[in-house]
Each structure stands twice: as structure tokens, then as C-alpha cells.
Amino acid sequence: MSNFSPIVGSDYPFPAKPTVLSEQEKLDYKTKIKQLLIDKDAVLVAHYYTAPEIQALAEETGGYVADSLEMARFGRDHSAKTLIIAGVRFMGETAKILTPHKTVLMSDLEATCSLDVGCPIESFSEFCDQHPERTVVVYANTSAAVKARADWVVTSSIALDIVEHLDSEGKKIIWGPDRHLGGYIQSKTQADMLMWQGDCIVHDEFKASALRDMKAVYPDAAVLVHPESPESVVKLADAVGSTSQLIKAAQELPNKQFIVATDTGIFYKMQQVCPDKEFLAAPTAGDGATCRSCAHCPWMAMNSLKAIYNALTDATGHEIHVPETVAQGALVSLNRMLDFAAEQQLKVKGNA
Ligand code: SF4
């Protein structure tokens, strides 16, 4: 294991909490945004962790709500001239890299991710340079520069398959930045992986002892866990997976109650696809708790209807730009993932 240890959780500069809008203000902004999307030939692409009203608006206007892999694919394939990304910065950068001819707007360019912040290109590159024989695999939650340094980009929905594939070819891997997701994949594949020691400040906060207590209170509930969570929490799961895989598990498992260890933003979609089931947030409190995010990402929370309206009204300070040389490098590792995902889909169809 590497000894690189980036910023510790409590040192992250958290953004201020967003202003809460009244129901009337939300309605007014929704009406205005709907018109602006038409006027600007724009489409709203939202992540599962954004506020329910943003996810609903994306769906009502022909946009999309998804995990980061599907957001990237949707943005790339949609005909709109402008993409407005409700998510965090690396998602906007990915959209821009895949569709450089489109205008890519974000409701707030300061909306980042602890994994991205905790994996600066200079030190990550130095780490890679020390192990030139290894294939560099990075999680999508990284800067464009880190993606350009990598051989492969992965999202949590496809990471396991790609590492399995590389391991079957005898490749040794450098994995960054999420140590929990990397550890989970290593435990499943036994691949030779050297880890960067980053973590997600939301998932890292889930507590196994408090989760055990909660399971005792809800004995019939199934536990759904995102693999960015600590190993002790993953071990208590009935299903482990990316956001879209957890939504699928909620639909397919027979349980009527679920304890969910991921950002609570996902409850909007889970409740929509399973209206007769109950979803409970996994605990971030209990022994050793230092929770500052309480199962909701402070950077995802920067996305608001007001911020989306502002971005569509005046793009200044909202448009994503990626330097061309960086974009070209990142495109290679991103396309490897997208091509791999497309091949896998073809295989699934062929076997169906
Ligand atoms: Fe990053 Fe975690 Fe926030 Fe996702 S929830 S954007 S991984 S800090």
C-alpha cells in the first residue's frame, strides 16, 4: 500500500450551505428554466445525488438523471448544443472532453469532490512515475489532468469488470483515488493493486457499529451499500454497487424496507421506481463519528434551481473549459472505458 495520504476529512474546505428556496420560488425558477432550455437548445443532465426538484426538472424537460457513466454517455449522444450539468466539476469536465464542440455549463464551478481535491495531479503523477510498470486506473471522480495521466478511467458501475479484465491480462495496477472502492475491488478480484489513499467524505462517514444497531431495529430491511464506504460497512451489505446498481437492487430484492449507505439524494429515484418500499438512511453517527456531511454531499448540494437559472441566463463563470492537450490525453482513457462498456453491452445482448 502507498503511504501517500492526501487531505484528511475534516480539513476539506466545505462550501456554505445553499439558501433554501420556498415552494413558490422553486416553481418560478422551474418555469423560467424550462423556457431557457428551449431558447438555448440546452439539456439538463443531473446526478442522482442532486436535489429532488432538480432531478424532476431534468426528467420533465427531456434531460436525464443518472450515475456519472450514464451522464457522460447521454451528454455525448444528445443533439443539444448546450449541456447543463447538475453534479460536480469532474462531471462537467468529462462532458466537455467527450463533446468539445458543445457548450458545457455547470450551476457552480466550485462544486468539487473530496476524491478530486485529495488527488492533485503533481503528487499523483509522482506516485505513478515511481511505478512505471503498472497500469494506471483512476476513478471518474478526478480532475481532467489526472485522467490524462491515467491509462484507464472507471466509474463505480464498471470498475470491477475493468480491473478483472486487466488482471486477467496479468497487469499490475495503480489505483486512485478512492481507497475503499479500491480495497473492495481488490477483495473481489485479488488483482495486484497499489492504492492512492483518498476517500469520499460522504461514504467514509458511515459507521458499522451504528448500522448493526439499526439492523437490529429493522430486522427485515435489506442493507444497500456503495463501495466507497468503509470495508466494515460493506461487510454488512445485502447488495453492494454503484448508484444505478443499488437502485436496481432496490427494485429486485423482495424486501419492503432498505437501509441505504450512500448519499440521500438517491432516495428520489429509489422512491420513484419503488413507490411501495421504504428507504432509510444508514447511520453516520455513533462510536467515533465526526460527521460533517451527514450522508449528503456538500458539493452536490451547491446545485440549486437558482444556480441553474443563473448559469442559463449568463454563462460567465459557469462554463467548463479544459485545456486541449489535457482533454486529448483524458479522452484516450475515457474512451477506453466507454468502448469497454459498449463491448460488454453487446456481449450481454448477444447472450440474451
Ligand atoms: Fe465526491 Fe463523495 Fe461528493 Fe460523490 S458524494 S461527489 S464521491 S465527495
Residues whose N, C-alpha, C, O or C-beta is under 5 A from the ligand:
A	BS01	SF4	V88 T112 C113 S114 L115 C200 I201 V202 C297
